[in-house]
Amino acid sequence: MRIRAIIAIVVLMVPTEASAQRLRLPRMGRGPTRPAPLPAPPATIARELSYVRLPVSVESYPLITHFQSSGFAAPNAPSSWTSAGAGTRVDYRVTRHVSATIDMTSSLFGGPARTQTLELGTRLRPERSDRRVYPFVDFRFGYMLAYNNYFQPFDLVDPYGTSTPGPGSRYSDGVGGIGGVGLEYALTRTLSLTTAGSVMRARMTTRSFQGANPSSDSYRMTSYRYMLGLRWNPVRFLRPTNTELSAAPAP
């Protein structure tokens, strides 16, 4: 009797378990939906976003330099002097905040010496946005050539070389490091006004000509420089499609 009772209970429970397995939970809502697409920007903003700034910029600047060096000065000449000149910079933006730079400068007017430099380095600055003022920091490594007014391998004022070396003539060359800080003020989309101050510390080797007895010596030269320049950074215009302009609401 007990076996029959157990078999009857099992037979009665099987349909119940099967129906419970077929039972489905009710749906809550219609499931996840895709977000609505963003509206098109206004036409003026769409045009502004179409301007792409190129990574290359060119800068030209007048330069005032104060030199301090007792090793280069000729006898009875001052150990410090101030000269005026000019420079040119080519800037290539590597990342949003770092650029590689090359500078060429000449200081031709004032003082007992004329100098020329070739400088390679980097500039650190914030990314260009809708602001107008951008501070920057410069680090460069440069080669300097200096010669007095009586020894001119190539003189921009006297390009035909009528000046010849004489007693006491000397020239120097050497390498050094440059550090500087400055500000850039955006005038237009492509033009900026830049101002900066820098210091160059170089180890120079001088070669003097005293008649038929040339001699050489080494010394340190420090130059403090101030520049005010104009920077040109071209941009490229990517013309927006007619669909973007037609879908954009009027400003």
C-alpha positions as CSV (number, residue, x, y, z in Angstrom):
1,M,0.0,0.0,0.0
2,R,2.8,2.3,0.8
3,I,4.4,1.8,-2.6
4,R,1.1,2.5,-4.4
5,A,0.7,5.8,-2.4
6,I,4.3,6.9,-3.3
7,I,3.7,6.1,-7.0
8,A,0.4,8.1,-7.0
9,I,2.1,11.2,-5.4
10,V,4.9,11.1,-8.0
11,V,2.4,10.8,-10.9
12,L,0.5,13.8,-9.5
13,M,3.6,16.0,-9.1
14,V,5.1,15.6,-12.6
15,P,2.5,17.7,-14.5
16,T,2.8,20.4,-11.9
17,E,6.6,20.6,-12.2
18,A,6.4,20.6,-16.0
19,S,3.9,23.5,-16.0
20,A,6.0,25.4,-13.5
21,Q,9.0,25.1,-15.9
22,R,6.9,26.5,-18.8
23,L,5.8,29.5,-16.7
24,R,7.3,32.7,-18.1
25,L,7.9,35.9,-16.2
26,P,5.9,38.9,-17.4
27,R,7.8,41.6,-19.4
28,M,8.3,45.0,-17.7
29,G,8.4,47.7,-20.4
30,R,9.7,47.4,-23.9
31,G,13.4,46.9,-23.1
32,P,16.3,49.4,-23.7
33,T,16.0,51.9,-26.4
34,R,18.6,53.8,-28.4
35,P,19.3,57.4,-27.4
36,A,18.0,60.1,-29.8
37,P,20.7,61.6,-32.1
38,L,22.1,65.0,-31.0
39,P,20.8,68.0,-33.0
40,A,23.1,69.6,-35.5
41,P,25.2,72.5,-34.2
42,P,24.5,76.1,-35.4
43,A,25.9,77.1,-38.7
44,T,28.5,79.5,-37.2
45,I,29.8,76.8,-34.9
46,A,29.9,74.3,-37.7
47,R,32.0,76.7,-39.8
48,E,34.4,77.4,-36.9
49,L,34.9,73.7,-36.3
50,S,35.9,73.3,-40.0
51,Y,39.1,75.3,-39.5
52,V,42.1,72.9,-38.8
53,R,45.3,74.5,-37.5
54,L,48.4,73.2,-39.3
55,P,51.3,72.0,-37.1
56,V,53.9,74.4,-38.7
57,S,54.2,78.1,-37.8
58,V,56.8,80.7,-38.6
59,E,57.8,83.7,-36.4
60,S,60.0,86.7,-37.0
61,Y,61.1,89.0,-34.3
62,P,63.4,92.0,-33.4
63,L,65.9,91.1,-30.7
64,I,67.7,93.1,-28.0
65,T,70.6,91.3,-26.3
66,H,72.8,92.3,-23.3
67,F,76.1,90.4,-23.3
68,Q,78.4,89.8,-20.4
69,S,81.9,88.4,-21.2
70,S,85.4,89.4,-20.2
71,G,87.1,86.9,-22.4
72,F,86.0,88.1,-25.8
73,A,86.5,91.9,-25.3
74,A,89.5,93.4,-26.8
75,P,91.9,95.5,-24.6
76,N,90.4,98.7,-23.3
77,A,86.9,97.4,-24.4
78,P,84.0,97.0,-22.0
79,S,83.2,93.5,-20.7
80,S,79.5,93.9,-21.2
81,W,77.5,95.6,-24.0
82,T,74.0,95.7,-25.6
83,S,73.3,94.9,-29.2
84,A,70.2,95.0,-31.4
85,G,69.4,92.4,-34.0
86,A,66.7,90.0,-35.4
87,G,65.7,86.4,-35.4
88,T,63.5,83.8,-37.1
89,R,61.8,80.8,-35.6
90,V,60.2,77.7,-37.2
91,D,57.9,75.8,-34.9
92,Y,56.5,72.3,-35.5
93,R,53.8,71.1,-33.1
94,V,54.6,67.5,-32.1
95,T,51.7,67.1,-29.6
96,R,49.0,69.3,-28.2
97,H,51.4,70.9,-25.7
98,V,54.9,70.3,-27.1
99,S,56.6,71.8,-30.2
100,A,60.0,71.4,-31.7
101,T,61.7,74.7,-32.6
102,I,64.7,76.0,-34.6
103,D,65.9,79.6,-34.2
104,M,68.4,81.6,-36.1
105,T,69.4,85.0,-34.7
106,S,71.9,87.8,-35.5
107,S,73.0,90.7,-33.3
108,L,74.7,93.2,-35.5
109,F,74.3,96.7,-34.1
110,G,76.0,98.0,-31.0
111,G,79.0,96.8,-28.9
112,P,82.4,95.5,-29.9
113,A,81.2,92.2,-31.2
114,R,78.6,90.8,-33.6
115,T,77.0,87.4,-32.9
116,Q,75.0,84.8,-34.8
117,T,73.3,81.7,-33.3
118,L,71.6,78.5,-34.4
119,E,69.3,77.0,-31.8
120,L,67.4,73.8,-31.6
121,G,64.9,73.1,-28.8
122,T,61.4,72.7,-27.6
123,R,58.5,74.9,-26.5
124,L,55.9,73.9,-23.9
125,R,52.5,75.7,-24.0
126,P,48.8,75.1,-23.5
127,E,46.6,73.9,-26.3
128,R,45.1,76.5,-28.5
129,S,41.4,77.3,-27.7
130,D,39.1,80.3,-27.7
131,R,41.4,82.2,-25.3
132,R,43.7,85.0,-26.4
133,V,46.7,84.7,-24.0
134,Y,48.9,81.6,-23.9
135,P,52.1,81.4,-21.7
136,F,55.0,79.2,-22.8
137,V,58.4,78.0,-21.7
138,D,61.4,77.4,-24.0
139,F,64.4,75.1,-23.7
140,R,67.0,75.1,-26.4
141,F,70.6,74.1,-27.2
142,G,72.5,76.5,-29.4
143,Y,75.7,77.2,-31.3
144,M,77.1,80.8,-31.2
145,L,79.6,82.5,-33.5
146,A,81.0,85.9,-32.4
147,Y,83.4,88.2,-34.1
148,N,84.5,91.8,-33.6
149,N,84.0,94.5,-36.1
150,Y,87.5,94.0,-37.6
151,F,87.0,90.3,-38.4
152,Q,83.9,89.7,-40.5
153,P,83.6,86.3,-42.3
154,F,80.4,87.6,-43.9
155,D,79.1,91.0,-43.0
156,L,75.5,91.9,-43.8
157,V,76.4,95.6,-43.6
158,D,79.5,95.1,-45.7
159,P,78.7,92.1,-47.8
160,Y,81.7,92.6,-50.2
161,G,84.2,92.0,-47.4
162,T,86.1,95.3,-47.6
163,S,86.9,95.0,-43.9
164,T,90.0,92.9,-43.4
165,P,91.5,91.3,-40.3
166,G,94.0,93.6,-38.5
167,P,96.1,93.6,-35.3
168,G,94.0,92.4,-32.4
169,S,91.2,90.9,-34.5
170,R,89.5,87.9,-32.9
171,Y,86.5,85.6,-33.3
172,S,84.9,83.0,-31.1
173,D,82.5,80.0,-31.3
174,G,80.9,77.7,-28.8
175,V,77.8,75.9,-27.6
176,G,75.5,76.5,-24.7
177,G,72.0,76.1,-23.2
178,I,69.1,78.5,-23.5
179,G,66.0,78.9,-21.2
180,G,63.2,81.4,-21.5
181,V,59.6,82.2,-20.8
182,G,57.0,84.3,-22.7
183,L,53.5,85.0,-23.7
184,E,51.5,84.7,-26.9
185,Y,48.5,86.9,-27.7
186,A,46.2,85.8,-30.4
187,L,45.4,88.7,-32.8
188,T,43.5,86.7,-35.5
189,R,42.9,83.1,-36.4
190,T,46.4,82.9,-38.0
191,L,48.5,85.8,-36.4
192,S,49.8,86.1,-32.9
193,L,51.9,88.6,-31.0
194,T,54.7,87.0,-28.9
195,T,57.0,88.5,-26.3
196,A,59.7,86.6,-24.4
197,G,62.8,86.8,-22.4
198,S,65.6,84.3,-22.4
199,V,69.1,83.6,-21.1
200,M,71.9,81.9,-23.0
201,R,75.0,80.6,-21.2
202,A,77.7,79.4,-23.6
203,R,81.3,78.1,-23.4
204,M,83.3,79.9,-26.1
205,T,86.7,79.3,-27.6
206,T,88.3,82.5,-28.9
207,R,91.0,82.8,-31.6
208,S,93.1,86.0,-31.6
209,F,95.3,87.3,-34.4
210,Q,98.2,89.3,-33.2
211,G,100.2,89.8,-36.4
212,A,101.8,86.5,-37.3
213,N,101.2,84.9,-33.8
214,P,97.7,83.6,-33.5
215,S,96.5,82.4,-30.1
216,S,93.4,80.8,-28.6
217,D,91.7,80.8,-25.3
218,S,88.3,79.7,-23.7
219,Y,85.8,81.7,-21.6
220,R,82.1,82.0,-20.6
221,M,79.6,84.3,-22.3
222,T,76.2,85.1,-20.9
223,S,73.5,86.8,-23.0
224,Y,70.2,88.2,-21.8
225,R,67.7,88.6,-24.6
226,Y,64.3,90.2,-25.1
227,M,62.2,89.7,-28.2
228,L,58.9,91.0,-29.5
229,G,57.7,89.1,-32.6
230,L,54.8,88.2,-34.9
231,R,53.9,84.5,-35.3
232,W,52.0,83.2,-38.3
233,N,50.3,79.8,-38.0
234,P,48.3,78.8,-41.2
235,V,45.0,77.0,-41.0
236,R,43.1,74.8,-43.4
237,F,39.4,75.1,-44.0
238,L,37.4,71.9,-44.4
239,R,34.2,72.9,-46.1
240,P,31.1,71.5,-44.3
241,T,28.6,69.5,-46.4
242,N,25.3,71.1,-47.5
243,T,23.4,68.6,-45.3
244,E,25.2,69.9,-42.2
245,L,24.5,73.5,-43.0
246,S,20.9,72.9,-44.0
247,A,20.2,70.9,-40.8
248,A,21.9,73.5,-38.6
249,P,19.4,76.0,-37.1
250,A,20.0,79.7,-37.8
251,P,22.1,81.5,-35.2
